[in-house]
Amino acid sequence: MAEAFKCEVVTKRNYRMFERMQPRLKESNTFIAVGALHLVGEQGLLRLLEKRGFKVRPIY
């Protein structure tokens, strides 16, 4: 059940959010906020962005 929850709530949503943010990422000076759980892992938003050719780096 935990794996089904993770798949539905995190992984599938990561892909939906990633596709929806594409038009905004083409604009300059874009800020997008998401929950921390959506950032990590091979199917997290950071990895999806890197795979699409975006440079991902932390800002402190």
Biotite code that builds the C-alpha atoms (Angstrom):
import biotite.structure as struc

atoms = struc.array([
    struc.Atom([0.000, 0.000, 0.000], chain_id="A", res_id=1, res_name="MET", atom_name="CA", element="C"),
    struc.Atom([2.853, 2.408, 0.781], chain_id="A", res_id=2, res_name="ALA", atom_name="CA", element="C"),
    struc.Atom([4.352, 1.823, -2.671], chain_id="A", res_id=3, res_name="GLU", atom_name="CA", element="C"),
    struc.Atom([0.990, 2.484, -4.356], chain_id="A", res_id=4, res_name="ALA", atom_name="CA", element="C"),
    struc.Atom([0.650, 5.706, -2.356], chain_id="A", res_id=5, res_name="PHE", atom_name="CA", element="C"),
    struc.Atom([4.151, 6.832, -3.302], chain_id="A", res_id=6, res_name="LYS", atom_name="CA", element="C"),
    struc.Atom([3.523, 6.050, -6.958], chain_id="A", res_id=7, res_name="CYS", atom_name="CA", element="C"),
    struc.Atom([0.222, 7.899, -7.102], chain_id="A", res_id=8, res_name="GLU", atom_name="CA", element="C"),
    struc.Atom([0.936, 10.855, -4.846], chain_id="A", res_id=9, res_name="VAL", atom_name="CA", element="C"),
    struc.Atom([4.609, 11.480, -5.574], chain_id="A", res_id=10, res_name="VAL", atom_name="CA", element="C"),
    struc.Atom([5.865, 9.876, -8.787], chain_id="A", res_id=11, res_name="THR", atom_name="CA", element="C"),
    struc.Atom([2.871, 10.444, -11.060], chain_id="A", res_id=12, res_name="LYS", atom_name="CA", element="C"),
    struc.Atom([2.449, 13.937, -9.698], chain_id="A", res_id=13, res_name="ARG", atom_name="CA", element="C"),
    struc.Atom([6.140, 14.696, -10.366], chain_id="A", res_id=14, res_name="ASN", atom_name="CA", element="C"),
    struc.Atom([5.647, 13.944, -14.040], chain_id="A", res_id=15, res_name="TYR", atom_name="CA", element="C"),
    struc.Atom([2.443, 16.027, -14.210], chain_id="A", res_id=16, res_name="ARG", atom_name="CA", element="C"),
    struc.Atom([4.104, 18.977, -12.466], chain_id="A", res_id=17, res_name="MET", atom_name="CA", element="C"),
    struc.Atom([7.179, 18.650, -14.664], chain_id="A", res_id=18, res_name="PHE", atom_name="CA", element="C"),
    struc.Atom([5.109, 18.879, -17.850], chain_id="A", res_id=19, res_name="GLU", atom_name="CA", element="C"),
    struc.Atom([3.022, 21.757, -16.511], chain_id="A", res_id=20, res_name="ARG", atom_name="CA", element="C"),
    struc.Atom([6.084, 23.783, -15.531], chain_id="A", res_id=21, res_name="MET", atom_name="CA", element="C"),
    struc.Atom([7.653, 23.598, -19.009], chain_id="A", res_id=22, res_name="GLN", atom_name="CA", element="C"),
    struc.Atom([5.960, 26.760, -20.393], chain_id="A", res_id=23, res_name="PRO", atom_name="CA", element="C"),
    struc.Atom([7.020, 28.730, -17.308], chain_id="A", res_id=24, res_name="ARG", atom_name="CA", element="C"),
    struc.Atom([10.600, 27.489, -17.517], chain_id="A", res_id=25, res_name="LEU", atom_name="CA", element="C"),
    struc.Atom([10.859, 28.942, -21.017], chain_id="A", res_id=26, res_name="LYS", atom_name="CA", element="C"),
    struc.Atom([10.203, 32.382, -19.541], chain_id="A", res_id=27, res_name="GLU", atom_name="CA", element="C"),
    struc.Atom([12.996, 34.205, -17.788], chain_id="A", res_id=28, res_name="SER", atom_name="CA", element="C"),
    struc.Atom([13.207, 34.630, -14.012], chain_id="A", res_id=29, res_name="ASN", atom_name="CA", element="C"),
    struc.Atom([10.877, 31.788, -13.140], chain_id="A", res_id=30, res_name="THR", atom_name="CA", element="C"),
    struc.Atom([10.343, 30.713, -9.536], chain_id="A", res_id=31, res_name="PHE", atom_name="CA", element="C"),
    struc.Atom([8.509, 27.442, -8.869], chain_id="A", res_id=32, res_name="ILE", atom_name="CA", element="C"),
    struc.Atom([7.925, 26.098, -5.354], chain_id="A", res_id=33, res_name="ALA", atom_name="CA", element="C"),
    struc.Atom([7.166, 22.451, -4.608], chain_id="A", res_id=34, res_name="VAL", atom_name="CA", element="C"),
    struc.Atom([7.265, 20.256, -1.544], chain_id="A", res_id=35, res_name="GLY", atom_name="CA", element="C"),
    struc.Atom([10.605, 18.697, -0.654], chain_id="A", res_id=36, res_name="ALA", atom_name="CA", element="C"),
    struc.Atom([9.372, 15.143, -1.244], chain_id="A", res_id=37, res_name="LEU", atom_name="CA", element="C"),
    struc.Atom([8.996, 15.954, -4.955], chain_id="A", res_id=38, res_name="HIS", atom_name="CA", element="C"),
    struc.Atom([12.658, 16.916, -5.352], chain_id="A", res_id=39, res_name="LEU", atom_name="CA", element="C"),
    struc.Atom([14.530, 13.709, -4.520], chain_id="A", res_id=40, res_name="VAL", atom_name="CA", element="C"),
    struc.Atom([15.114, 10.399, -6.252], chain_id="A", res_id=41, res_name="GLY", atom_name="CA", element="C"),
    struc.Atom([15.508, 9.217, -9.810], chain_id="A", res_id=42, res_name="GLU", atom_name="CA", element="C"),
    struc.Atom([11.950, 10.269, -10.610], chain_id="A", res_id=43, res_name="GLN", atom_name="CA", element="C"),
    struc.Atom([12.102, 13.474, -8.587], chain_id="A", res_id=44, res_name="GLY", atom_name="CA", element="C"),
    struc.Atom([11.739, 16.868, -10.215], chain_id="A", res_id=45, res_name="LEU", atom_name="CA", element="C"),
    struc.Atom([15.436, 17.700, -9.935], chain_id="A", res_id=46, res_name="LEU", atom_name="CA", element="C"),
    struc.Atom([16.434, 14.573, -11.864], chain_id="A", res_id=47, res_name="ARG", atom_name="CA", element="C"),
    struc.Atom([13.664, 15.098, -14.437], chain_id="A", res_id=48, res_name="LEU", atom_name="CA", element="C"),
    struc.Atom([14.920, 18.628, -15.038], chain_id="A", res_id=49, res_name="LEU", atom_name="CA", element="C"),
    struc.Atom([18.508, 17.436, -15.437], chain_id="A", res_id=50, res_name="GLU", atom_name="CA", element="C"),
    struc.Atom([17.428, 14.754, -17.916], chain_id="A", res_id=51, res_name="LYS", atom_name="CA", element="C"),
    struc.Atom([15.683, 17.453, -19.962], chain_id="A", res_id=52, res_name="ARG", atom_name="CA", element="C"),
    struc.Atom([18.926, 19.447, -20.089], chain_id="A", res_id=53, res_name="GLY", atom_name="CA", element="C"),
    struc.Atom([18.381, 21.987, -17.322], chain_id="A", res_id=54, res_name="PHE", atom_name="CA", element="C"),
    struc.Atom([21.231, 22.870, -15.011], chain_id="A", res_id=55, res_name="LYS", atom_name="CA", element="C"),
    struc.Atom([20.208, 22.223, -11.416], chain_id="A", res_id=56, res_name="VAL", atom_name="CA", element="C"),
    struc.Atom([22.113, 23.819, -8.555], chain_id="A", res_id=57, res_name="ARG", atom_name="CA", element="C"),
    struc.Atom([21.365, 24.773, -4.966], chain_id="A", res_id=58, res_name="PRO", atom_name="CA", element="C"),
    struc.Atom([20.916, 28.394, -3.997], chain_id="A", res_id=59, res_name="ILE", atom_name="CA", element="C"),
    struc.Atom([21.555, 29.299, -0.383], chain_id="A", res_id=60, res_name="TYR", atom_name="CA", element="C"),
])
